[in-house]
Amino acid sequence: MTSSPTRRIRLVRLAHVYYSHRDIAKAHEFLKDFGFEKTISIRNKTYYRGTGTEPFVYCAVEGPEDSFGGAAFVVESFDDLTYAADTLPNATAVTKMDTETGGGYRVTFYDPVDKFPFHLVYGQREVDSLPKSLPERVLNFPTNKHRAGNEFQRFEKGPAPVHKMGHFGVVLVYNDSGQDITTFLHLDRGKELVDHHCFFFFEGPKSHVHHSSYETHDFDTQLLGHHWLREKGYENCWGVGRHVMGSQIFDYWFDTSGFIMEHYVDGDLVDDTYPTNRQKASPDNLHVWGPDVPPTFLS
């Protein structure tokens, strides 16, 4: 007798993330300079959106310590939430998000090894995307000049607007039982194209969130944001450069609480025909151009 396959909870997309900050005023200034749009403050929580349709992509919580509060994935159905509440490790019951912007329902669970929180949400009210103010620029190449004559590229200095949350990752406690030390995971949406990865983890001596990543408009916008953050006195972690396995252009910064935040552009898309790959871990596999990998990025 064959056993029935294990039911899968159907994830749709990455929605938002929670961070707690002791100095919420400094955190707010950084988030504004990073390119988020503040939407509303409710009690000790402040919600920030991007230019897309998520009601919020970042929630800053005023708290007694700087900490990571987990990321949320949208699921396909309310039934997915009830199934998650019944089956996932240390899962909560389905709760109503009536005190959070966008509403909806949520289940929170915790990974069984390092106790990282994860959230599953359903029924949030999407919002209208913000009016498009950044054009898709026409580029000229050595033998193909696509931009018409007497037309020019003009820019304004300022933050790089966040469009959406792209991925996040955590460092897990060291485990010497296996050889794989890093993994990148993308959503399984069949033939629907999805981001190269929405979640990653790698081994380390201490468990902690590594970084969360946010898509911005294009390379010029990313560099304008890079120089805006530098002129404001924030600490660059690593960048600008281009990754290899997921070949987006990256720019990592430390926020005012010491968390790493990334702007990325030109991200790759995959579907279920893309095979699982294994590659040797080395600095050359992290970037093809850009500054050397700093020790702080790998800790």
HULIN-V483571 format. One record per helix or strand. SS is the DSSP state (helix for helix, strand for strand). FROM is the first residue (numbers start at 1). LEN is the number of residues. Records with the same first field share a line. If there is no record, write none. Layout:
BEGIN
SS = FROM-LEN  FROM-LEN
END
This chain:
BEGIN
strand = 11-11  37-6  45-5  58-5  67-9  95-2  105-6  117-6  140-1  145-1  164-10  182-4  194-2  199-6  208-8  235-8  249-6  260-6  269-2  289-1
helix = 24-11  78-10  219-13  283-3  295-4
END
